[in-house]
């Protein structure tokens, strides 16, 4: 899955990934896939929190927040998550209003 990795601001201790093609992630299916691959997942309905180092938050938009100031660690963790959920049914295109 192709994405941009952004640091919200210079002083932030986090990175956020944004998919290059807008998609929606089925969080229920993603949670099942992640758990089957050994992730500890908390499903809080509007997002998934993945425990570990770094802690990650996966949103329905496909964005992932990595709570670390280490870019390499963020990218490696994000790549593992996208690799685990990529086959999710395929990801549905994000809804875009015509207005």
N, C-alpha and C positions, 0 to 999 in steps of 0.2 A: 504494500500500500504506500503510495507516495504522499509525503506530507512536508509541511514547513515546520521548522523548530524555532520558536521565538522565545526570547526572554522578555517578560512583560515590562520590566524596567531595570535599569542598571543595578539597583540595590535589591532586587527581588531574589529570593532564594528558591526560585522555581523556574521551570521551563514549561511551555505549553506547545503541543503539536496541533496543527490545523491541517486537515486533509486538503490536498490540492483540488480534488473534485468533491463538492459537497455531498455528503451521504448521511443516512440515519442508521444508527446501530440498534438492533434489537437487544436491549440490555439483559433481558431474561436469558436469551440464547447465548449471549456473550458471557454471562456469569457462569452458565453451565460449562461452556467450553474452557473457560479459564480455570474453573475448579477442577475439571478433569485433567488439567495439565499442572496441577499442584499449587495454583495460586490460592491464597486466602482472600476471599471476596466478601465484602459487606454490600448488600444490595439495599440502597436507600431510595429505591424507586425512580428517582430522577437522575441518578448517577450510581456508578459502582466505585467503591473504594477498595483498592488493592493494597493489602498490607505488604510490607517488605521495605527494603532499602534500595531505591527510594520509594516512599509511599506514592502511589499513583491514584488519580481520579479519572475515570472514563465517563464521558458524557454521551448522551444519545446522538449528538452532532458528530461524534467520532473524535472530538478533541480529547486529548489526554493531558492532564496537569501532572508534572513530575516535580515532587517537592525535594529539590536538591539544587545546589549551585554548581554541580559538576556536569558539564554538558555531555561528556562521554557517557557517564552513568545514565543520564536522562535518555540519551538516544538509544543506548543498548536496551534499557527497560521498555521504552516505547516500542522499539522494533519487536521485542518478544511479545508484547500484548497484541500488536497488529498482526503478527504472525499467527497467534493463537485464534484470533477472532476473524481473520480475513475470509475464511470460507463461510462465514455466517450468511447465509441464505440468499443470494448475494445481498450485499448492503443495498438498501433501497435509496433511490435518489432523494435528496432532501426536498421537501415541499417548498416551492417558490410561488409566492403570490404573483398574479398578473397585474396587480394594482400598485 
